[in-house]
Amino acid sequence: MEQGRFLTTGLRPLGGRNDRIISTGPGRLHFIPAAAALRDRGEAVRLITGWVAPGWLARVWPRLGVRVMPAGISYRACAMAELLTQVAVRLTRWLPANARGAVEAAGWRLFGWASRRHIRDAAVFHVRSGAGRGGAIAKARRQGMLVVVDHSIVHPGFMAEKLGKEYSVSNLFWRQVLEDCDDADVVLVNSEFVRDTFIAQGFPRSKLHVAYLGVEPEYWKIRRKVASSGPLQLLFVGAFGLRKGAEQLLDAMEKLREAGVGVSLEVVGSVLPGYRRQIEGVTYHGLVSGERVREFLKTADVFVLPTLAEGCARAVMEALAAGVCVVTTRESGAPVVDGETGFLIPAGDSGALAERLRWLAVNRSVVESVAKAGALAAQQYSWERYSAEILAVIQ
């Protein structure tokens, strides 16, 4: 067992009353490391989460949640609400977008309803957007708490423009997300780009506060095995589909192959239907563990994510921290300075992507110098900084 941690399975949660901050929301996201960073600053935090499964449920479904919770953080489990939500979403993933949205909205509303009994005796209610329905935000309001809604992707209106009606506000889930944002005292967003998409949709700037997420320490410790010759080794990590720019990346790979450029691509993550195109030099690995992702980062020359819409792409931040040269888009939300700490290409432009990768294949010294600059710049994005941003909001 790691020093300073305890296994949650079979143990009762600690504490539970008179915590200053309550953080809540379904899914893994970033609430656990954020709570640990706030604890390190002397803040009393209570997590309401379904991602720390009780012993019996962890044995039935080992992949449901984490088994380790940082010591000194009180938590209350909503594992059954989380379980029902995850099952419903998976069973309906092939339904039309609005039907899926209705199911997901109901699941998140259920989580909010289940969390209400733990919302008391605190000054701040920090909730993931979409999980404040079911009376959760309403109860926090009655308790006199400051409501901070945590939103980690661009405004749904922006996504609807780029990706289609699946993300429009007619989708019940995204409507629910925006209702939480409207009801917040503060909306915490994870990049300046996300903030700008909200402002463009008419959301008041005064309610928006930017806090870039931290990077897990394991990524800072990666020691890369750099090859100075041979094919340019590209790495993609994420759900390989429309939103992440899979089509543009595959088109760019075909262009590079036709031009005789030595390049290979490792695709790590689930491949959405219709995007497993067979191209020489492209290998699909599917979902892998975080440890395996770090192994891929050790040997990658360039991390590429030509995404159409993100919040602040965690995979890009991890690649920067690992010292890998990054090629991405402004829409990734990542704090990349074009030509200095990474490279930005126009979203949706496979030609520009192919040209940038071709240029990097023949300018290998630039790949390494930009990678080093990116790693140095990324050092500021820690969980300590994130917790300081939260405290700046609630002071």
KEBA-437786 format. One line per 5 residues: number of its first residue (from 1); their letters; for each residue x, y, z of C-alpha. Coordinates in pm, 1 decimal, padded with zeros to 6 digits. Example, Ala and Ser with C-alpha at 12.3 -4.5 7.8 and 13.67 -1.06 7.14 Angstrom:
<atoms>
1> as> 01230.0/-00450.0/00780.0 | 01367.0/-00106.0/00714.0
</atoms>
This chain:
<atoms>
1> meqgr> 00000.0/00000.0/00000.0 | 00127.6/00347.5/-00085.4 | 00229.6/00562.9/00206.3 | -00036.9/00819.0/00296.3 | -00320.6/00627.0/00129.2
6> flttg> -00570.9/00364.3/00227.8 | -00773.3/00106.0/00040.0 | -01139.9/00198.9/00033.3 | -01267.4/-00154.2/-00014.2 | -01405.1/-00281.8/00315.3
11> lrplg> -01335.1/00042.7/00503.7 | -01581.0/00306.4/00617.9 | -01546.3/00662.8/00485.0 | -01382.0/00915.6/00713.0 | -01537.8/01230.1/00858.2
16> grndr> -01855.2/01366.6/00706.9 | -01963.6/01685.8/00885.1 | -01841.7/02043.3/00900.6 | -01628.4/02016.6/00586.3 | -01572.4/02349.4/00413.6
21> iistg> -01610.6/02222.8/00055.8 | -01839.4/01954.3/-00087.0 | -01732.9/01819.6/-00429.1 | -01969.3/01595.0/-00620.1 | -02028.7/01441.7/-00961.1
26> pgrlh> -02049.1/01106.5/-01139.7 | -01756.2/00957.2/-01327.8 | -01385.5/00972.4/-01256.1 | -01294.3/01312.7/-01397.2 | -01061.9/01509.2/-01162.7
31> fipaa> -01243.6/01545.4/-00832.9 | -01028.2/01300.2/-00634.4 | -00684.5/01455.7/-00713.3 | -00836.5/01802.2/-00674.5 | -00968.0/01708.6/-00329.6
36> aalrd> -00623.7/01576.8/-00233.9 | -00460.1/01904.9/-00339.4 | -00715.3/02105.3/-00139.2 | -00653.0/01880.6/00160.8 | -00280.7/01955.2/00131.3
41> rgeav> -00368.5/02324.0/00163.8 | -00549.6/02253.6/00489.0 | -00901.9/02256.0/00346.3 | -01165.6/02013.0/00473.1 | -01324.3/01848.5/00167.1
46> rlitg> -01610.3/01600.1/00147.7 | -01645.4/01402.5/-00175.5 | -01980.2/01268.8/-00290.0 | -01886.3/01016.0/-00554.0 | -02000.3/00695.2/-00714.1
51> wvapg> -01650.5/00621.7/-00835.8 | -01530.3/00477.1/-00506.4 | -01721.8/00153.1/-00501.0 | -01811.3/-00014.6/-00169.9 | -01652.4/-00354.1/-00113.3
56> wlarv> -01936.3/-00574.9/-00237.9 | -01989.2/-00371.6/-00556.0 | -01616.0/-00353.4/-00629.1 | -01606.1/-00733.3/-00617.4 | -01904.0/-00763.6/-00855.1
61> wprlg> -01774.0/-00499.1/-01098.7 | -01400.2/-00440.1/-01035.7 | -01370.2/-00174.0/-01308.0 | -01649.8/00045.6/-01172.0 | -01423.6/00275.3/-00973.8
66> vrvmp> -01097.7/00340.6/-00801.3 | -00985.0/00130.5/-00507.0 | -00763.3/00395.6/-00351.5 | -00870.2/00722.2/-00192.4 | -00616.0/00977.6/-00065.1
71> agisy> -00597.8/00968.9/00313.3 | -00765.9/01243.8/00510.0 | -01054.5/01303.7/00268.3 | -01406.1/01226.2/00382.9 | -01638.8/01083.3/00122.5
76> racam> -01993.4/00963.9/00079.0 | -02068.5/00698.0/-00180.4 | -02345.2/00715.0/-00440.8 | -02224.7/00396.3/-00605.7 | -02569.6/00256.5/-00686.8
81> aellt> -02673.6/00575.4/-00867.6 | -02341.4/00567.1/-01054.7 | -02389.0/00200.6/-01144.8 | -02741.2/00252.6/-01279.5 | -02627.3/00554.4/-01481.1
86> qvavr> -02330.3/00373.9/-01635.4 | -02537.9/00066.3/-01724.2 | -02817.5/00273.6/-01879.4 | -02576.0/00479.0/-02089.5 | -02400.1/00167.5/-02218.9
91> ltrwl> -02724.3/-00010.9/-02303.4 | -02853.0/00285.4/-02504.3 | -02534.8/00390.8/-02685.4 | -02675.7/00280.0/-03022.9 | -02997.4/00481.4/-02989.9
96> panar> -03045.8/00816.6/-03166.6 | -02864.2/01108.6/-03004.9 | -03166.0/01266.7/-02836.2 | -03274.6/00931.4/-02689.4 | -02926.3/00874.4/-02549.0
101> gavea> -02925.9/01227.5/-02411.5 | -03255.1/01166.9/-02232.7 | -03120.0/00850.3/-02068.7 | -02796.1/01018.8/-01963.7 | -02984.0/01321.0/-01829.8
106> agwrl> -03206.3/01092.3/-01620.9 | -02901.9/00909.5/-01483.9 | -02724.9/01228.2/-01381.8 | -03044.9/01365.7/-01231.4 | -03070.1/01042.7/-01029.6
111> fgwas> -02714.2/01097.4/-00906.5 | -02802.2/01452.9/-00802.3 | -03112.4/01330.1/-00621.5 | -02914.1/01057.2/-00439.8 | -02645.6/01307.2/-00335.8
116> rrhir> -02889.1/01542.4/-00159.4 | -02878.3/01362.9/00174.9 | -02504.6/01439.1/00200.9 | -02534.3/01810.0/00113.7 | -02512.3/01985.8/00449.5
121> daavf> -02273.9/02158.9/00689.2 | -02042.8/02318.7/00432.0 | -01970.9/02660.1/00283.1 | -01907.6/02563.2/-00081.1 | -02088.1/02322.3/-00313.7
126> hvrsg> -01856.4/02222.0/-00601.9 | -02054.6/02015.4/-00853.5 | -01987.5/01871.8/-01197.2 | -02212.6/02032.1/-01458.0 | -02516.2/01811.3/-01515.6
131> agrgg> -02512.3/01660.9/-01165.3 | -02676.5/01957.0/-00995.4 | -03028.2/01861.6/-01100.0 | -03247.5/01631.9/-00892.7 | -03253.9/01897.0/-00621.3
136> aiaka> -02878.6/01898.3/-00548.4 | -02807.8/02264.5/-00628.1 | -03144.0/02364.6/-00482.5 | -03053.4/02207.1/-00147.2 | -02709.2/02368.9/-00147.2
141> rrqgm> -02881.6/02703.0/-00205.6 | -03116.9/02645.8/00089.1 | -02811.6/02567.4/00301.8 | -02656.8/02902.2/00204.3 | -02362.8/02751.0/00015.0
146> lvvvd> -02165.4/02914.3/-00264.8 | -02240.6/02707.3/-00577.9 | -01940.3/02638.9/-00804.4 | -02026.7/02440.3/-01118.2 | -01730.7/02259.6/-01275.7
151> hsivh> -01758.8/02238.5/-01656.2 | -01488.1/02066.5/-01859.9 | -01578.4/02092.8/-02228.4 | -01667.2/02368.5/-02474.5 | -02016.4/02517.7/-02475.3
156> pgfma> -02273.2/02276.7/-02628.3 | -02364.7/02545.4/-02880.6 | -02008.1/02538.8/-03014.4 | -02015.8/02158.8/-03036.7 | -02348.6/02166.6/-03219.4
161> eklgk> -02197.5/02400.9/-03479.1 | -01893.0/02176.7/-03528.4 | -02035.2/01829.0/-03472.6 | -02409.8/01834.9/-03532.2 | -02737.0/01812.8/-03344.3
166> eysvs> -02618.1/01542.7/-03101.5 | -02471.2/01825.9/-02895.4 | -02747.1/02083.9/-02938.7 | -02943.0/02222.2/-02645.6 | -03242.9/02021.5/-02767.6
171> nlfwr> -03052.6/01722.7/-02627.5 | -03184.4/01684.9/-02270.7 | -02843.4/01609.2/-02123.5 | -02678.4/01923.3/-02260.4 | -02982.1/02129.5/-02163.1
176> qvled> -02940.9/01997.5/-01808.6 | -02570.0/02088.0/-01812.8 | -02651.9/02444.9/-01913.3 | -02922.0/02472.3/-01646.3 | -02656.9/02392.8/-01385.4
181> cddad> -02427.3/02658.3/-01531.9 | -02709.2/02913.6/-01525.9 | -02782.5/02833.8/-01159.3 | -02417.1/02865.3/-01049.6 | -02254.3/03152.1/-00865.1
186> vvlvn> -01931.8/03061.6/-01046.4 | -01867.3/02835.8/-01346.9 | -01520.7/02683.7/-01327.8 | -01390.6/02598.3/-01676.9 | -01068.7/02418.0/-01761.3
191> sefvr> -00928.9/02640.5/-02037.1 | -00943.3/02988.7/-02181.1 | -01083.2/02837.3/-02499.3 | -01383.3/02692.6/-02311.7 | -01439.4/03030.7/-02147.1
196> dtfia> -01436.3/03201.2/-02487.0 | -01696.0/02959.6/-02630.5 | -01928.7/03040.3/-02340.1 | -01883.5/03414.9/-02387.4 | -01953.0/03376.1/-02761.2
201> qgfpr> -02284.5/03207.9/-02669.9 | -02385.6/03504.8/-02452.8 | -02287.2/03366.0/-02112.7 | -02177.5/03639.5/-01866.7 | -01798.5/03664.7/-01843.1
206> sklhv> -01824.8/03764.7/-01476.2 | -01942.8/03414.5/-01378.4 | -01658.1/03232.7/-01557.2 | -01327.5/03141.2/-01394.0 | -01047.5/02947.2/-01569.1
211> aylgv> -00859.0/02675.8/-01380.0 | -00637.9/02441.6/-01582.6 | -00634.5/02088.5/-01444.6 | -00322.1/01928.7/-01305.2 | -00123.5/01641.0/-01452.2
216> epeyw> -00068.3/01318.3/-01260.7 | 00289.8/01290.6/-01124.1 | 00358.9/00967.4/-01315.0 | 00377.3/01161.6/-01642.1 | 00648.1/01396.7/-01517.1
221> kirrk> 00865.8/01093.9/-01438.1 | 00868.4/00946.6/-01790.2 | 01214.3/00904.0/-01942.0 | 01180.1/00889.8/-02317.6 | 01373.8/00666.1/-02555.9
226> vassg> 01438.9/00903.7/-02844.2 | 01524.8/00773.8/-03192.5 | 01715.5/01020.1/-03412.4 | 01638.0/00835.0/-03735.4 | 01380.9/00603.2/-03890.0
231> plqll> 01008.8/00669.0/-03939.8 | 00853.1/00950.4/-03738.2 | 00664.2/00775.3/-03457.0 | 00319.6/00931.8/-03405.4 | 00090.0/00861.9/-03110.8
236> fvgaf> -00282.5/00928.9/-03068.1 | -00455.2/00863.4/-02733.3 | -00831.1/00894.3/-02688.9 | -01165.3/00782.4/-02829.6 | -01084.0/00760.4/-03200.5
241> glrkg> -01380.1/00918.8/-03376.1 | -01537.9/01233.0/-03517.9 | -01483.1/01475.3/-03228.0 | -01116.5/01384.0/-03181.9 | -01033.9/01441.1/-03549.9
246> aeqll> -00985.6/01076.0/-03646.9 | -01094.6/01131.7/-04006.0 | -00846.6/01415.6/-04057.0 | -00563.5/01214.2/-03902.1 | -00629.1/00910.7/-04122.3
251> damek> -00654.6/01132.1/-04431.8 | -00321.4/01291.6/-04337.8 | -00161.8/00948.0/-04297.7 | -00275.6/00851.0/-04647.1 | -00131.8/01174.2/-04788.4
256> lreag> 00201.3/01111.0/-04614.0 | 00216.0/00753.3/-04742.7 | 00144.4/00868.6/-05097.5 | 00426.0/01124.3/-05065.7 | 00668.8/00858.5/-04943.1
261> vgvsl> 00719.1/01014.7/-04598.9 | 00841.6/00767.9/-04336.3 | 00583.2/00782.4/-04059.4 | 00390.7/00541.0/-03836.5 | 00088.7/00594.0/-03611.4
266> evvgs> -00011.1/00414.9/-03290.3 | -00380.8/00464.2/-03207.4 | -00445.8/00400.2/-02838.4 | -00807.6/00402.8/-02721.3 | -01147.8/00281.4/-02832.2
271> vlpgy> -01211.1/00307.4/-03206.6 | -01558.7/00429.4/-03294.2 | -01751.6/00253.4/-03574.0 | -01635.5/00356.5/-03920.4 | -01291.1/00481.5/-03817.6
276> rrqie> -01080.8/00163.1/-03829.6 | -00937.0/00236.2/-04172.1 | -00663.6/-00003.2/-04284.6 | -00359.3/00207.0/-04375.4 | 00000.1/00090.3/-04386.0
281> gvtyh> 00181.7/00206.0/-04073.6 | -00133.9/00258.7/-03864.5 | -00180.3/00022.8/-03567.0 | -00491.8/00014.2/-03346.9 | -00435.8/-00094.4/-02986.9
286> glvsg> -00776.6/-00035.1/-02827.6 | -00819.6/00058.1/-02463.0 | -00510.2/00007.0/-02248.7 | -00406.4/00085.9/-01892.4 | -00249.2/00414.9/-01788.3
291> ervre> 00078.3/00231.2/-01743.2 | 00067.9/00116.4/-02106.6 | -00011.3/00471.0/-02223.3 | 00303.4/00589.5/-02047.4 | 00502.1/00317.4/-02224.4
296> flkta> 00375.7/00445.3/-02560.4 | 00475.2/00800.1/-02464.0 | 00830.5/00683.5/-02396.2 | 00885.6/00592.4/-02761.8 | 00667.9/00850.8/-02940.7
301> dvfvl> 00830.0/01130.9/-03140.5 | 00509.9/01331.6/-03184.6 | 00176.4/01322.3/-03004.6 | -00103.5/01421.3/-03242.0 | -00461.7/01518.4/-03154.0
306> ptlae> -00638.5/01708.1/-03437.1 | -00951.7/01747.5/-03226.1 | -01257.3/01950.7/-03323.9 | -01379.5/02022.3/-02969.2 | -01245.7/01963.6/-02616.8
311> gcara> -01224.7/02136.6/-02283.7 | -00855.8/02109.8/-02214.7 | -00743.7/01777.4/-02360.7 | -00593.0/01574.1/-02077.6 | -00401.2/01354.5/-02322.8
316> vmeal> -00226.3/01662.9/-02464.7 | -00131.1/01785.5/-02117.7 | 00009.2/01443.0/-02031.1 | 00211.4/01431.7/-02353.5 | 00354.4/01777.1/-02282.9
321> aagvc> 00449.9/01671.9/-01930.3 | 00615.9/01357.6/-02067.8 | 00833.5/01565.0/-02301.2 | 00670.0/01461.2/-02629.2 | 00631.9/01711.0/-02913.6
326> vvttr> 00260.8/01791.2/-02957.0 | 00063.2/01867.7/-03273.0 | -00294.5/01966.6/-03195.3 | -00558.3/02233.3/-03259.3 | -00667.8/02548.7/-03083.0
331> esgap> -00987.9/02357.8/-03006.4 | -00794.5/02120.0/-02779.0 | -00796.8/02396.1/-02517.5 | -00439.3/02305.9/-02423.1 | -00205.6/02600.1/-02348.0
336> vvdge> 00020.6/02534.1/-02648.9 | 00213.8/02823.7/-02803.3 | 00242.5/02748.3/-03174.9 | 00601.8/02687.8/-03282.6 | 00736.4/02724.0/-02928.4
341> tgfli> 00583.4/02463.7/-02696.1 | 00404.5/02262.9/-02965.3 | 00231.1/02308.7/-03298.6 | -00126.1/02415.1/-03377.4 | -00301.6/02330.2/-03702.6
346> pagds> -00650.1/02439.3/-03817.5 | -00919.1/02198.7/-03698.0 | -01065.0/01989.0/-03978.2 | -00774.4/02052.9/-04218.8 | -00606.2/01722.1/-04306.6
351> galae> -00380.9/01893.7/-04560.4 | -00234.5/02130.0/-04300.5 | -00190.0/01838.4/-04061.9 | -00009.0/01629.1/-04324.2 | 00218.3/01920.6/-04414.6
356> rlrwl> 00312.1/01985.3/-04051.0 | 00391.1/01617.5/-03992.5 | 00592.4/01600.1/-04315.8 | 00794.3/01903.7/-04203.7 | 00861.7/01750.5/-03862.8
361> avnrs> 00974.0/01424.0/-04024.2 | 01262.1/01610.1/-04191.9 | 01334.5/01848.3/-03902.2 | 01393.0/01605.8/-03618.3 | 01603.9/01848.0/-03414.4
366> vvesv> 01303.8/02082.6/-03396.3 | 01089.0/01796.1/-03268.3 | 01314.8/01753.5/-02966.9 | 01370.8/02122.5/-02893.9 | 00997.8/02197.7/-02900.9
371> akaga> 00929.2/01889.4/-02687.2 | 01169.2/02016.0/-02420.1 | 01012.4/02361.7/-02425.6 | 00665.5/02208.7/-02394.7 | 00768.7/01998.5/-02095.0
376> laaqq> 00917.3/02302.1/-01923.2 | 00604.2/02511.2/-01983.3 | 00375.9/02229.9/-01865.5 | 00542.0/02212.9/-01523.8 | 00321.2/02494.9/-01399.3
381> yswer> 00003.2/02289.8/-01449.5 | -00008.8/02102.2/-01120.9 | -00290.1/02005.5/-00887.2 | -00144.2/02254.3/-00640.0 | -00205.3/02532.4/-00891.2
386> ysaei> -00556.2/02403.0/-00960.1 | -00642.8/02402.4/-00589.6 | -00510.7/02758.9/-00560.2 | -00746.2/02862.9/-00841.9 | -01042.3/02707.8/-00660.6
391> laviq> -00950.7/02885.6/-00337.7 | -00921.0/03214.4/-00527.2 | -01282.8/03166.4/-00636.1 | -01426.3/03084.2/-00294.2 | -01229.8/03320.6/-00070.1
</atoms>
